[in-house]
């Protein structure tokens, strides 16, 4: 039998939520607001299927270039290429390195 090569193939541990993250999500994900030029990390929320980027981009950091409907377009450097990823805000977080610089 051939191996499955679906969109979420081999993501058992990648998309697994930790025990304390299960259940009802806090409302801060609704209050998040991103602007063009923000540096964000792509962290896939497996509880939200809409607007989910490919698993290959989980953990990558990029810059928001523009908004497209309810989603955002994020530019990511991958090798020498620049990729344009479309993801909704549930899968995006402000980059931790940027947050630490702002606190200082």
C-alpha positions, 0 to 999 in steps of 0.5 A: 500500500502506498504511503499517504501524502495528504495535507496533514500527513505525519503531523501526529506530534506537530499538531498535538495540543498540550494538556493545558491548551485543550478546551475552550480557547481564551478570547485574546485570539479575537482581540489580536490585531496585526498591521503591515510590517509586523514580524510574526511567527506561524504557530499552527492551531490544530483546533482551527482548520480554516486558513491553516498554512502547510505544516512545513511553515510551522514555527517559521518567522515572517513579515506581514505584507498585506491583508486579504479578507480575514487572512494575512499574507506573510512573506517568509524567506526559505533558502534563497526564495521568498514565499507568500503564505496566506494564514488567518490570525489564529495561526499567527503570533507576534514574534517573541524576539520583537516582544522582548525588544519592546519591553526593554 
